[in-house]
Amino acid sequence: MVQKINTETCTSCDACQPECPNAAISVKKGLYVVNASLCTDCEGHFDEPQCVAVCPVDDCITEV
């Protein structure tokens, strides 16, 4: 599955972007977004999506 950042609850804390092994997270117009074509749910790297693991806001990053 691919992850999506809820822009309404995201605090733009920058915790997720450096943790993404695929560089799938970027900032657009001040908001963090996931590039679906690059997101692999961290398969082959980690047991769980690292963006979800480090995000301080519950349910901010969810599967599409």
One Martini backbone bead per residue (centre of mass of N, CA, C, O) as a GRO file, in nm:
protein
   64
    1MET     BB    1   0.103   0.033   0.009
    2VAL     BB    2   0.016   0.370   0.032
    3GLN     BB    3   0.092   0.676   0.157
    4LYS     BB    4  -0.078   0.946   0.344
    5ILE     BB    5  -0.104   1.291   0.406
    6ASN     BB    6  -0.274   1.484   0.631
    7THR     BB    7  -0.303   1.827   0.589
    8GLU     BB    8  -0.492   1.892   0.843
    9THR     BB    9  -0.286   1.741   1.071
   10CYS     BB   10  -0.032   1.847   0.983
   11THR     BB   11   0.266   2.016   1.140
   12SER     BB   12   0.543   2.026   0.994
   13CYS     BB   13   0.794   1.877   1.163
   14ASP     BB   14   0.999   1.676   0.986
   15ALA     BB   15   1.009   1.362   1.066
   16CYS     BB   16   0.955   1.197   0.793
   17GLN     BB   17   1.144   1.272   0.556
   18PRO     BB   18   1.428   1.151   0.662
   19GLU     BB   19   1.302   0.842   0.693
   20CYS     BB   20   1.277   0.800   0.392
   21PRO     BB   21   1.421   0.560   0.173
   22ASN     BB   22   1.272   0.694  -0.110
   23ALA     BB   23   1.206   0.999  -0.124
   24ALA     BB   24   0.866   1.045  -0.108
   25ILE     BB   25   0.901   1.305   0.065
   26SER     BB   26   0.759   1.637   0.039
   27VAL     BB   27   0.743   1.986  -0.031
   28LYS     BB   28   0.424   2.164  -0.091
   29LYS     BB   29   0.330   2.458  -0.007
   30GLY     BB   30   0.413   2.372   0.306
   31LEU     BB   31   0.348   2.063   0.243
   32TYR     BB   32   0.328   1.733   0.304
   33VAL     BB   33   0.411   1.471   0.065
   34VAL     BB   34   0.333   1.176  -0.126
   35ASN     BB   35   0.490   0.981  -0.362
   36ALA     BB   36   0.337   0.713  -0.499
   37SER     BB   37   0.573   0.614  -0.697
   38LEU     BB   38   0.787   0.583  -0.437
   39CYS     BB   39   0.611   0.430  -0.249
   40THR     BB   40   0.667   0.107  -0.045
   41ASP     BB   41   0.621   0.086   0.268
   42CYS     BB   42   0.928  -0.009   0.326
   43GLU     BB   43   0.990  -0.235   0.158
   44GLY     BB   44   1.305  -0.385   0.228
   45HIS     BB   45   1.370  -0.206   0.503
   46PHE     BB   46   1.099  -0.237   0.681
   47ASP     BB   47   0.821  -0.342   0.877
   48GLU     BB   48   0.746  -0.031   0.873
   49PRO     BB   49   0.647   0.272   0.825
   50GLN     BB   50   0.843   0.539   0.913
   51CYS     BB   51   0.649   0.777   0.906
   52VAL     BB   52   0.450   0.654   1.110
   53ALA     BB   53   0.650   0.597   1.347
   54VAL     BB   54   0.739   0.925   1.376
   55CYS     BB   55   0.469   1.040   1.401
   56PRO     BB   56   0.303   1.255   1.641
   57VAL     BB   57   0.033   1.208   1.473
   58ASP     BB   58  -0.250   1.061   1.481
   59ASP     BB   59  -0.355   0.965   1.168
   60CYS     BB   60  -0.186   1.134   0.948
   61ILE     BB   61  -0.070   0.859   0.839
   62THR     BB   62  -0.202   0.673   0.563
   63GLU     BB   63  -0.358   0.456   0.377
   64VAL     BB   64  -0.487   0.441   0.044
   0.00000   0.00000   0.00000
